[in-house]
Amino acid sequence: MRAVRALTGGFGISADQPWLPGLPHVAAALATLLVFDGAAFVTGLMLATLASFVVYLPVTALVLNGGRAIAADGPAPLLPLAAQLLLLGLWTATAWVGAALVG
């Protein structure tokens, strides 16, 4: 959980961190609403949210921190553009697969 808090800056938007990893998965899931119905959208959003905060963000934090856990008093690792794009791709794929399973 510390990795998620470190990468997202808590639940608010911080001026020090211009990119909040907690929101793009919602935008990726919203695109499924153009093709599928509401139930499929909600399923895709729920799967993307679960995968994001249970798998994608903690693994990204470990990779960016050299495989070590983030120290409580240490600085959060910065997300480079490549990591942001990879996370966006994973979120999009997860949302679409989840929506396709229901729709």
Phi, psi and omega in degrees: 000330179297326180294320179294315179296322181292320183280335181261348180071032182086212182254356179256173177265125182259143178289337180283339182238103186286348185234120182259109184293354181277346186256328182299334178293333176290317178296321179295321179287329179299330180296334179290340180294338178288336185250319185252175179276183184295322180295321178292322177299313180297320178297314178298319178295317180295319178293320178294322178294313180299311180297324181297307188272346178260327185241299192297309182291315177298319179294321177298318179297319178296317180296314181290339180259019177071027178084001179260153175292152179285127179291148182298326182256001181274162178286150178287144177292145179277140178271109176289167182302320180298320178293320178298316180293321178295316177297318178298319177296317178295318178298316181296314180297318180296316180296317182290320178295317178298318179292322180292329178295327181268319185279000000 
